[in-house]
Amino acid sequence: QVQLVESGGGSVQAGGSLKLSCAASTYISSRCTAAWYRQAPGMERESVSRISSTGTITYADAVKGRFTVSRDNGKRSLYLQMNSLNTKDTAVYSCEWCGYRGQGTQVTVSL
């Protein structure tokens, strides 16, 4: 069974950057759309970004121009470069790929 493991989360000051990674433990189809989600305390889980197998990318309005998603199918990895972070970006970020979902990594942005 495929496991997705996120890494790269942490605490950062507003305006800072983090790069999240999501690694699949074994083979995972490159034909699936992969996505990043986040869930802040007391809030609904929301989609942050999606990248299709053909490279079509979408972003939530809240992160457009600040976040960049990418994938490396050969490395079975998905990435999320997050720049100009603000306190509203504080959440648990998780990846989803081919129906599998990771446990998430905490991102905390402070003033």
C-alpha positions as CSV (number, residue, x, y, z in Angstrom):
1,Q,0.0,0.0,0.0
2,V,1.2,3.5,-0.9
3,Q,2.1,5.8,2.0
4,L,2.5,9.5,1.4
5,V,4.8,11.3,3.8
6,E,5.0,15.0,4.0
7,S,8.0,16.9,5.3
8,G,9.3,20.5,5.4
9,G,6.8,22.1,7.7
10,G,7.8,24.2,10.6
11,S,7.6,27.6,12.2
12,V,8.5,30.7,10.3
13,Q,8.0,34.4,10.6
14,A,5.6,36.2,8.3
15,G,7.2,36.9,5.0
16,G,9.3,33.8,5.2
17,S,9.4,30.7,3.0
18,L,9.1,27.0,3.4
19,K,9.2,24.2,0.9
20,L,7.0,21.2,1.6
21,S,7.7,17.7,0.1
22,C,5.4,14.7,-0.2
23,A,7.0,11.4,-0.9
24,A,5.3,8.2,-1.9
25,S,6.7,5.1,-0.3
26,T,6.4,3.0,-3.4
27,Y,5.3,3.2,-7.0
28,I,2.4,5.6,-7.6
29,S,0.9,6.4,-10.9
30,S,2.1,9.4,-12.8
31,R,-1.3,9.6,-14.4
32,C,-3.0,10.9,-11.3
33,T,-3.6,14.5,-10.4
34,A,-1.7,15.3,-7.2
35,A,-2.8,18.0,-4.7
36,W,-2.0,19.9,-1.6
37,Y,-4.6,20.6,1.0
38,R,-4.5,22.5,4.3
39,Q,-6.6,22.6,7.4
40,A,-6.4,25.4,9.9
41,P,-7.7,24.9,13.5
42,G,-11.5,25.1,13.5
43,M,-11.7,25.4,9.7
44,E,-12.7,23.2,6.9
45,R,-10.0,21.4,4.9
46,E,-9.3,23.4,1.8
47,S,-7.6,22.8,-1.5
48,V,-4.4,24.7,-1.9
49,S,-3.1,23.6,-5.3
50,R,-3.4,20.8,-7.8
51,I,-1.2,19.6,-10.6
52,S,-2.4,17.2,-13.2
53,S,-0.4,14.5,-14.9
54,T,0.0,16.8,-17.9
55,G,1.2,19.7,-15.8
56,T,-2.0,21.7,-15.6
57,I,-1.8,23.6,-12.3
58,T,-4.4,25.4,-10.3
59,Y,-4.1,27.4,-7.1
60,A,-6.5,28.7,-4.5
61,D,-6.9,32.4,-4.8
62,A,-5.4,32.9,-1.3
63,V,-2.0,31.5,-2.4
64,K,-1.8,32.6,-6.1
65,G,1.5,34.3,-6.8
66,R,3.0,33.1,-3.5
67,F,3.0,29.3,-3.8
68,T,4.4,27.0,-6.5
69,V,3.5,23.4,-6.9
70,S,5.7,20.9,-8.7
71,R,6.1,17.2,-9.1
72,D,8.8,14.7,-9.9
73,N,7.2,11.5,-11.0
74,G,10.6,9.8,-11.2
75,K,11.2,10.5,-7.5
76,R,7.6,9.9,-6.6
77,S,7.5,13.3,-5.0
78,L,5.3,16.3,-4.9
79,Y,6.4,19.7,-3.7
80,L,5.0,23.0,-2.6
81,Q,7.2,26.1,-2.5
82,M,5.6,28.6,-0.2
83,N,6.8,32.2,-0.2
84,S,5.6,35.4,1.5
85,L,3.9,33.4,4.1
86,N,1.4,35.1,6.4
87,T,-0.4,34.1,9.5
88,K,-3.4,32.9,7.5
89,D,-1.3,30.2,6.0
90,T,-0.9,28.5,9.4
91,A,-2.4,25.0,9.0
92,V,-1.7,21.4,8.7
93,Y,-0.7,20.8,5.0
94,S,-1.3,17.4,3.5
95,C,-0.9,15.9,0.1
96,E,-3.3,13.7,-1.9
97,W,-2.3,11.5,-4.8
98,C,-4.2,8.8,-6.6
99,G,-6.6,8.6,-3.7
100,Y,-4.0,8.3,-1.0
101,R,-3.6,11.0,1.6
102,G,-0.7,11.8,3.9
103,Q,-0.8,12.6,7.6
104,G,0.2,16.1,7.1
105,T,2.9,18.5,8.2
106,Q,2.3,21.6,10.5
107,V,3.1,25.0,9.1
108,T,3.0,27.8,11.7
109,V,3.5,31.4,10.6
110,S,4.0,34.1,13.3
111,L,4.3,37.8,13.2
